[in-house]
Amino acid sequence: MTTQRPSPPDTFTPAESGTDERDWRALVAARPPAPLDLADYDALVVVAAHPDDEALGCGGLIHHARTLGIPVTVVLATWGEASHPDSPTVSPSQLAELRTSEMRHALTIMDQDLPHDPESTKSSRAPGTLSSTIHLIALGLPDGKVSQYHDQLSAAIVDAIDARGAGRALVAAPWRYDGHPDHESAGRAAAAAAARTDGVLAEFPIWFWHWGDPESLPLVGTAALALTDEDMRTKARAILAHESQVRPLSDSPDDAPILPAHVLRHFHRPIEVFFLDRAPADHTAFDALHRTDPDPWKVESRYEIDKRHATIGLLDDIERVGRALEIGCSIGALTSDLAQVCARVDAIEPSPAAAERARSRTSQCENVSVALGSAPHDLPDDIYDLVVLSEVGYFLSPADLRATLDAIAERLGPHGHLLACHWVHPIDGWVLDGHAVHEAINTHRSFTTARSTSTSDYVLGLWEAT
């Protein structure tokens, strides 16, 4: 096994013989992965690019979680209508309808025949008590084009995790290096959602078992769930429920099964293998936004100008602001205003495109520096009189927000202040809103409210370090 990510071949087809399943089993037997313990999780959210991904990649996990009373949500990106593009017998719309029925049947199989006592007062951890059935969220994105809907898919996954109200969610999704574009796109969206919600990402290979070399199986972060006999039987039945993929649609070669017998052998093991990842925050979307639009927040609008004026106005009662740190400066509009009232402003920004514009905007301000970085991990190890957190807090996961506030508290000098401004409306694809961010500051042991104000659109606050 290796620590390097494998590279799939340029092309591969299910008809090829692929990697012998006996080779995979021999490798896993010789180097068994660490066990996956579901006791660590309060909810399971499964992401599937197509119907059948859920049964193939983690059907055993789904059934096992249900027997433990762990609630399960499946987020389905597409209906898989492009699986047989040249079929002479079934149109894409007919195939979508067929696969819709198959998906629901498979989920029913994985959720049925489990003991259910609605009067039970036992912990949801107790085997035999179910909190709910498997919940399906189907987005109906175009099959083969999932990469074009990253934001929509990641937002749906965030909502699915947040709706469970779980303390800790396991997010199971296709591996980001599986060799299938839709699988990899679904995995990237799941990784983004897991990072935003403090979930743990568990990636499952599907096509990698077919084209991959056993020696390229990642070594770091690999875990396996041992399946019970009932888990295995249920998973096998769920896979067979996807008849359009495991049986021919007709005698035509263009209607051949997508999953022939030699491919299916990979999914009848007594274990399911996952690559666990506590995914770090991904700032590429923000950088893409700033590269596409030089001013995505319309900083010269009357609304933004007035909001910055109100933000700076909270500092009026402070005689002198020495050194300030601005976290997430974007293109430097507020940075420029801070430079007029602070002796020194250090700004950090995760987007290279935005940071470059911020440097250009503040080029005449000798007391300003702009560096690449993000909260909570890249804050300078210096002491500040003022730290500014403007329109940034809700773009952090709850755990990262707590860590950021802790880091700010460590960097504020005697009588130092935290200044924050946040929009109060829901942020699509993120868990927190402005009210939640400011409540986290209010309840933090290191800050005492000095001033606060609000409008129908944003909240402003100034806190003194205690």
N, C-alpha and C positions, 0 to 999 in steps of 0.2 A: 504494500500500500504506500501511498505517497501523500505529501502535503501540497502538491501542485494540482491545479485544476486541470482536468483532462480536456482535450480539444476533440470535438466530434469530427468524423469524416465529412467531406464536402457533401456527400450524398449517402444515404443508406435506405434500404427498403425492407419492409417486413418479410418479404419473400426470401431474403438472404438468410443463410443458416445462422449467422450471428455467433455470439459467444455461448458456449455450451454451459447450461445451468450447473452441471456438475463442477465446473471450474469455480463458479461463484461460491457454491456450497463448501468446496474444499478450502477456499480462502477464508471464509467466515469461520469455519471450524478451526482452522489453524490460528486465526487472529480474531477472536470474538470481540465484537464492539461492546462498549459499555452498555449496561441495561438502561432502558428508558423507563423512568418511574412516573406513572401518571398521578401519583399521590401529590406531586408538586404543583398540580394545575387545577384550576377551578372551572375551566371551560375549554372546549376544543372548537376551533374554527378551521374548517377545511376549505381550501381554495382549489377549484378544478377548472382547467381551461376548457375541457370538453366533458360531456357525460362519459363515464367509465374511468376517468382519471382518479376519482375518489375511491372506487372499488379496487382498482389495480394497485394504486400507490399506498393506500392506507385503509382499505376495507376492514382489516383486522383491528386497526387502531380505533376506528369509528365504533365497531361493535364492542370492543373491550371497554371503551370509555362509557358507552351506554350502560353496560352491565355494572359499572361503578357508580352510575347515577350522575355522570358528568354531562352537562348539556352540550349538544353538538349543533353547530350551524355549518351548512355547506354553502359557499358562495360560488356559483357557477357562472363562468364568463360567457360561454357560447353554448349553443345547442348542437354544435358539431355537425352542421349541415353540409360541410365540405369534405366529409370523410370519403365519399365516393363521387368525385367530381365528374366522372365520365360514365356514370351508371346509365344503362339504357332503360332501366325499369323504375327508378325512384328519382324524383326531382329533389333539389335541395330543400324546398319547403316541406315536401313529404317526409324527407329524412329528418328534418328538424322536429316535426310532429312525432315521428316514430321514436326518436331518441329522447324526446320529452317524456314519453310514456315509459321508456326503458329506465330512465334516470329515477323517476318516481318509484318504479317497482323495485329498483335496486336499494333505494333508501329505506323503503318499507321492509325489505328483507333484513337489512342491517339493524332495524329498530324493532322488529316483531318478536313475539314469543319470549319477551323479557318479563319477568314478574313485576307487577305494578300495584302498589298498595297506596292509593291516594290518601288514605287516612294516616299513613305512617308519619311518625314524628322523629324518625331516626335521622341522623346526618345524611346529607346527600352523598356522602362518601360510602355509605353502607351498601353493599351489593344487594340488588333487588329493589332499590328505591329509585324511581326515575323522576327527574325534575321536569322534563318535557320530552316531546318527541324530537326527532331530527328536524331542524328548521332549514328550509331551502330558500335561498335568495338567488334568483336567476336574472342575469342582466341582459341576455340576448344580444351580446356583442357579435359582430361579424366573425365567423370562423376564419382563421388565418390572418386576422388583422388585430389581434389583441394588443400588440405593441402600440397601436394608435390610440388606445384608450387607457393609458397607464393611470392618469389622474382619476378617471371615473371608477376604475376597478379598485385602486388603492383606497379611495374614499368609501366605497361599499364595504371593503374589508374592515376598515376602521370602524364604520358604523356597526358592523356585525359584532366586533369585539366589544365595543362600548355598550351595545344593547344588552349584552349579557351581564354587565355590571360586575365582571369577574375581577377578583384580586389579581389573578395571574392566568393568562390565556396561553395555550399552546396553539400556534398557527401552523398547520400542516399544508404544504403547497408543493407543486412540482419544482424540481431542482432547477436552479438558474443556469445550469450547464448541461441540460438534458439532451440537447441536440435538436429539439423541436422548437421553432420560434414562439408558438403560442405558450408552450410549457414554460419556456424561459421568461417570457413577458409576465405570465401569471406569477412566477416565482419572484420577479423583481417587485411587482406590485405588493405581494405579500410581505416581502422584506421591508418595504417602506412602511406598510401598515403596522407591522410588528414593532418597528423602531419608534413609531409615533405613540404607541399604546403600552410600551414596556412588555409586549408579548415576547415569547420565545419562538423563534422560527424553526420548524422541523421540516426540512426539504426531503422529498421522496423522489428518487429516480424512477423513470418509467422506461424510456427508450435507451437510456444508458446501459441497462442490463443487456440490451440486445447488441449494441455496437461497441460497448466499452471493453477495455482490457482490465482484467482483475487486478493487475499491478498498479492501475491508475486509480483504484478506489481511494478516496481521500482518507487520510489517517486521523487528522485532527477533527474532533467534534462529531465523530460517527457514533451513533447509538442505535440499539436494536430493541424492539418490543417483542418479547416472547409471546407467541399466540397460543391460546388454549385450543383444544380440539374443536370446541364450539366456535371460537373465533375463525378458525380455518374453514370449517364447513360453511359458516355464514358468508365469509368472504368469497368462497368458490361459487356459491349460489348467486351472490350479488354480481359477480363478474359475468356469469351466464345470463343474467337478466338483460345485459346489453347485447341482445341477439344480433343486431345489425352489425356489430363489430367482431363477433366471434363465429358467426355462421355466414355462409354466402347468401347474398340477396337473391341471386339467380344463378344459372349456369354460365353466365357471361363472365369472362375473365375480369371485366371492369367491376363486377359485383363480388369479387373475392373478399374473404374476411380480412379485416385490417389486422386482426390479432390471430395469426395461425397458431397451431398447437405448440410449436417450438418457442414462440414468444411467450405464450401463456404459462409455460413451465416456470418462468421466473417469478410468477406471482402465486405460487402454491407452496411456498416455503413455510416452515414453522416460525419464522421471524419476519418482521418488517424492518428495513434499515432506513434510518433517517440521518441527515446531516444537521446537527443543531447549531444555531447561530443566534446570538443576541445581537441582532443587526444594529450597527451604528447608524446615526442619522445620515440621511442621504440628501445632500444639498444641490444635487445636479439639476433638479427641477427649478430651483430658484435661479441658478446660474443661466439655465436655458431661457427663463423668463426675462432676465436682464439682458441677455444677448438678443432676444427678439424685439424687446421694447426698451428703448433707452430710459424711459420714465414710466415704469409700470404702475406706480402709485400716484401719478399726477401731482407731483409735489408743488407745482406752481398754481394749483387750483385754489380758489378762495377758501374752501373747506380746510385743505391741508395747511395753508398759511395761517389761518386762524387757530388751528389746533396746535401748531408749533408755538405760536405766540402765547397761547394759554399754558403750554407746557413750560416754556421758559419763565412765564410769569410766576409759577410756583416757587421760583428761587429768589423772588424779590426780597424776602425777609432775611436772606442769608447775606451777611456783610461782604464776605469774600469767598469765592469758590476757587480753590487752588487747582489741584489736579483732578481731572475727570476722566472716567472710562465710559465710553459708549459701546454697548453690546449690540451688534447688528445694525450698522450705520446705513445700509443700503447705498444710495448714491450720494449721501453726504449732505442732505438738505438740513436736517437738524444739527448735524455736526458743525456746519457753518455758523448756525445761530449760537451753539454752545461756545464756539471759539470767541464770541464777543463778550461772554460773561465769565469765562473760565481762564485761568492763567495757562493751563495746558489741557489738551484733549487728546487722549489715546482712543482710537476707534478700531474695532475689529468687525470684519464682515466675511461670511463664508463664501460668497459668490465672487470669483475673480473679476467677472465683468462689472459687477456693482462696485467693488473696491476700486477698480481703475477709474470709474467715473467719480467716485468720492474723492480720490486723490486729485483729479482734475478740478473738481468743484472747489476744493479747499487749497488749491495750489498757492494762493496768495496769503494763506494763513500760516505764519511761521510757527504757531503754537499747536499745530495739528499733525498727528501721524495716523496713518491708516494701514492696518496690517490684516492679512488673511487669518481668519480664525473663527471659531464658533463656541458657543456655550454648551456645556460647562467646562469642556476640557482645555480650551485654548486661552483662557483668561490670563493676562499678564500677572506675574507674581510680584506685584507692587502694591503700595498702599495709596488709597485714593480718598479725596474729600467728597467726591460725588461719583456715583455709578448710575448710568441711565439705561433703562430697559424699556424701549419704546417700540410697540407693535412687534414684539419678538416672543414674549412669554408663551403665547398659544401655539407657536411653532416648535415647541419642545414637548417631549413626552412628560407625563406627570413626574416620573422619577428624575428626568433631566432638569425639570423646573426646580424640584427640591434641591438637587445638587447645585444648580446655578445659584439659588438663593443662599445656600451654605457658603459657596465660593465668594459671593459678593460680601457676605458678612465678614469673612476672613480678610477681605481686602479693604474694608472701610476703616479709616483711622478714627480717632476720638472725635465725636460730634460729626462724623461723616453722614452723608445722606444717600438714600436710594430714591431716584425719580423714575416713575413709570407711567406710561400712557398706553392704553389698549382699547381697541374697537370692541364693542359689546355684543355684536351680532354673531351668529354661528359661523364658524370657519369650516367650510366644506373639506372633509378629509382629515380633520384633526379633532382631538378629544376635548381640548380646553377652549374656553372663550375668555373674553376680557375680565368678566366678573370672577371667574374661577382663578385666574392668575392673581388678581388683586386680593382675593380672599386668602390665597396661599401666602402672600406677603403679610397680610394682616395677622395671620395666625402663626407666623414664624417667630420663634423666640428671640431673634436678634434685632427686630425692628419695632419701632413705636411710631404710630401715625403722627405726622406733624401737620399736614394739610391734605385735603382731598376735595375733589369736585367732579362733576360729571355732566354729560349732556345725554341726549337720546341716542347718541352714536358712540361715545367713548367715555372711559373713566380715566381720571388723572389722580395720582397720589404722590406724596412726598413723605418719606419715612426717615426717622433718625436712627442711627445705629445705637443699640443699647449696650 
